Amino acid sequence: MKSLGSIRRSFAPWNDPEAKPYISFERVTKRFGDFTAVNDLSLDIYEREFFALLGASGCGKSTLLRMLAGFEEPTSGRILLEGQDLRGIPPYRRPVNMMFQSYALFPHMTVEANIAFGLKQDGMSKADIASRVAEMLKLVKLEQFAKRKPHQLSGGQRQRVALARSVAKRPKVLLLDEPLGALDKKLREETQFELMDLQQELGLTFVVVTHDQEEAMTMADRIAIMDKGQVMQVATPAEVYEAPSSRFVADFVGNVNMLEGTVAERSDNAATITGASGARIRVENAGEATEGSSVAFAIRPEKIKVSSKPPADGATNVMEGEIWDLAYLGDMTVYHVKLSDGQVVKASALNSARTMDDPLSWHDRAWISFAPDAGVVLTR
Ligand code: ATP
């Protein structure tokens, strides 16, 4: 496997004002009876992007994918591909293919016949089919399994057959609905990297639906976080994690402490936030939060330092509490620290040394501290 680092690092067409989106959802709404599954949603996806739709069950992500594939039509709004309105174009005429979670392989056909199926239907010549199938088998490393039937394969191999079949017709866009949902955790992790390699090698645009945030964070160039038929934020994995735009996104992705408070003072970008108990939090960048407004200060557990003694002078945002709970996870320890106002804050520390020089245990006094730029101020 090769590292995609250098390619990925420079790929960011969404930051280029000249770049045209490849796929555009323009104010798309989808209703089933009086239920609104997708609500006035707009979204741009760029060519060669690995794009993930992430959200809880029922938020409308599959419906969005199905409309792009042509299995459903929007109730209102438009979906454009390379500037062309897709309305009325049947699924088989769209340069889009969909891979389902169930894989939908034909059980009575061999691996190669499964891969060849769509090509045959398209009337491709025998010789061309044979060479395309061979190319696909090589791509997914299943050359020696060509003559097997799906039930003679492992789950991961079946997944690769489904993948080979869905890219055999060389679609421009591949839609994947929970592509790794049927695999166990370890195989999922390996397959995530295979999928990324394959997408890069083929130069395709991938749109993946998943409810697994780690999967989205690992694979995608950008993630759209969805809730109730709407997009809450579209950003790179790092931005979604480090700079969530709302309480919903902060809470949805990863672990977070959410400290509610009021902006007591603002000067330039910095601000002081007062919590319910009077605790004061100094932040370096308060964004658009205005003085007097109610906000949440969101901070990830790994950005909070815990110690058994008060931190040295000069430390900012120091609060005293008690170790309320503690979980040793091997690679790290998660502390739940109960502050004087009763709020419990989670802080995690990497166990990089085999012995801990500052052992903290249940009901010990503890101090937490964090830098003024360690969290974000959320107004929504
Ligand atoms: P999951 O992860 O569970 O698949 P999802 O985010 O993909 O969820 P969708 O399948 O897009 O969700 O469904 C969104 C909502 O629309 C759900 O509440 C679902 O019940 C509803 N829905 C989807 N298809 C139909 C349909 N054909 N008729 C009626 N309601 C539908």
Residues whose N, C-alpha, C, O or C-beta is under 5 A from the ligand:
A	BS01	ATP	F32 A37 A56 S57 G58 C59 G60 K61 S62 T63 L64
